[in-house]
Amino acid sequence: MKTNNNNNLQQQYQSDLQQQNVQPKQRQQMIQYVYDDEIENKNKEKDNTPRSCNDYNNVNDSSNTQDIFISSLKKTDSLFECEVFKPEQTNKYSKSALITDMTISPHARYVTLTQNIRKRRGTKIVSFNPIYKDINTEKMDHWKMSLDCNDKRLFKKVKKKLTLDEHLIWNKSMTNKKIIDRKNNNPRDEVLNTSNFTLAMTNKEENNNENSLMDRVLKNSLFANMDDEGDYIYVYNREFIQEYSEKCKNPIKNYVYLDAMFFGMSMCCQQLTMSFPTVDDAKYVYDQLAVIAPLFLALTACTPYLGGFLTETDTRWRVISNSVDCRTEEELSYICKPRYSGISLYISNELPLKRNYYFYNDVDVILDKNVYDKLKKENVDEYLARHIASLFVRDPIVVFEGSYSERDIATIQKKIMELSNDEDKIKGMVEGSSSNSLSSKVLLDNEDRNKNDSSIKEMNKSNDNNHNNNCHIEYNNKKDINMNKIYLSDNFEFIEDYEEKVLSSHQHFENFQSTNWNSVRFKPPPILDNHFKGPSSIGWRVEFRTPDIQITDFENSCVVTLVMLLSKFILKERLNLYIPMTLLEENLFRASKREALTKEKFYFRKDLSYDTLNNEFEEKSIYDIFFNETNGLFFLCYKYVDELFKEGLLNQSAKNKIDEYIEFVKQRCSGKICTGAMYLRNFILNHPAYEKNSYINSKINYDICKLIADIGKGLIIPQELLGVFVDPYKERIKR
């Protein structure tokens, strides 16, 4: 009877589509999503109560299958009263073999970033992500032309660069020459031996694996350790992969291939910014939250699939890091990570770091010498100056037209012309490495340097008119003049008005700051308020950036509340969470693995005292880090919340809510309730349309969207995700 009803409805729907002149192929695509509304309505009449997602696992019940898994689309939905939208197949900006540029936001910033990242690196983005292997995964037709992951054509060896250009310096030597001591230079070895663990042994085991080279390159694309004893690093052969991807959209068997910024920057996440009364407080919390950041990435994991496949990763982090990697092949030899990554340096000037600066900052990063010298001259403290100088190693990859004044451009243009007539000066300033060159739309390129001042003014009038709509940087093959000595000069005579000068200076800084996407971000206050009437009242800020977005508001508010709570507690007790940067990067890499929250271990301190001399570390589960009864972070926060309540600084309602959030995290860390990634993965694995091949077909895809929407509306209460916290969630939905 159900089948007859479905057939009748489909026939009626087909007739309606014919009358609307919908093409046959489109008609068939639309019909396959039409199901019996009457059955759905009857089921709703029988049970109007929210459903638990335990029901989803009962796949043997045909009525459950029809009602729950197969999502109903009403024939009267306006979405289906017109022809299916077919996006134009254009890839002018991304050059992607997988998606059209029509998927990119029309805002000029995004298409410009997409194009300039690709142009700067010289090839398309490369991101490979291991697929979760099921029974039928390798039998799919997708892999007919795919290469084996051990195919040597996929990889290259790049020699490490030890001597940099004059305007770049290494953090350890503070010169352009790297310190090399093969035998006994790396403080992390002492740390790891103290706790009876060595990354060297871990790497040795990985090298014995069948896919060792692919694993190494995948890791190097996120964080290439420049301090190991090798003279070379292995990287992707970008040109070969780009060429092969035009023939085969799955270049490597059992790996999801993604080739544009879209795949990373289109993902959702949760970032929160906190303000602190002093710069010292902000810097100290910045350092400690950097250690916490990988743990919260694993805690909030909610990305178990990419490119239509279930993957061996549970978070967005690796993809988004790859998707904005604008490093050239040469820069891979000395810039150790992409723009989107963990922090590069600890920056606090307090005792725990001062006593062990190179011990904790054990990865040698690159600094811009001109920026560092200028900051020191202006009395910026040593460690913060190094941090800011590390940001300016990157080129700006997007500049809004009109963000530079006419006076600014004209004066810099004049200086460029002067330099062009002085061959000796040019030789010292022209380099093909990572120079901080400005936009050829903002600073005219070599061919335009002979234009007179009037043409420059006309161009800039046009730029001002398009300020809100256009942003552009062109990277071409010509050598651009290094602008360090120009725009970092002390003499800004062309900006006569002080207010304009400080605003311009802040705007230029934010252009670099906002395109360095780290796990935690240190944010100085704006120079002036929004109305330019005086100093800004905004304090020194820290932005926490790792968490994946969660399925429910309950989870999202839990993350925000507990990060705020931890920050206040860290500041009050001056907890010392420092670990060497090498171990922090290892934690960040592990945090993305499948079920990392319960299956992986992470490096963490044994002694959290501010003035301790005990710098021992050990590998712990996240549950142990947060809830052990000696120095578990949230175990200590429980006591802190009680103190606030007793002192009258917290009311009963707020205390109960915070306790509830901590208990929720405890349940999740123990494995009693699952992460969003595990919940969605289980939903897919138990879906009746799943063919045990790791592939997410259109039916599953639609039902995932429907499931999440229904959870948001309170129609489904996911007990596996929320556990005993179902009732508070239901009450919130009702309100």
Secondary structure, 3 states (H helix, E strand, C coil): CHHHHHHHHHHHHHHHHHHCCCCHHHHHHHHCCCCCHHHHHHHHHHCCCCEEHHHHHCCCCHHHHHHHHCCCCCCCCHHHCCCCCCCCCCCCCCCCCCCCHHHCCCCHHHHHHHHHHHHHHCCCCCEEEEECCCCCHHHCHHHCCCECCCCHHHEEEEECCCECCCCEEECCCCCCECCCCCCCCCHHHHHHHHCCCCHHHHHHHHHCCCCHHHHHHHHHCCCCCCCCCCCEEEEECHHHHHHHHCCCCCCECCEEEECCCHHHHCCCECCEEEEECCHHHHHHHHHHHHHHHHHHHHHCCCCCEECCEEECECCCHHHHHHHCCCCCCCHHHCCCCCCCECCCCCCCCCHHHHCCHHHHCCCCCEEEHHHHHHHHHCCCCHHHHHHHHHHCCCCCCCCECCCCCHHHHHHHHHHHHHHHCCHHHHHHHECCCCCCCCCCCCCCCHHHCCCCHHHHHHHHHHHHHCCCCCECCCCCCCCCECCHHHHCCCCCCCCCCHHHHHHHHHHHHHHHHCCCCECEEEECCCCECCCCCCECCCCEEEEECCCECCCCHHHHHHHHHHHHHHHHHHHHHCCCCCCCHHHHHHHHHHHCECCHHHHCCEEEECCCCCCCCCCCEEEECHHHHHHCCCCCHHHHHHHHHHHHHHCCCCCHHHHHHHHHHHHHHHHHHHCCCCCHHHHHHHHHHCCCCCCCCCECCHHHHHHHHHHHHHHHHCCEECHHHHHHHHHHHHHHHHC
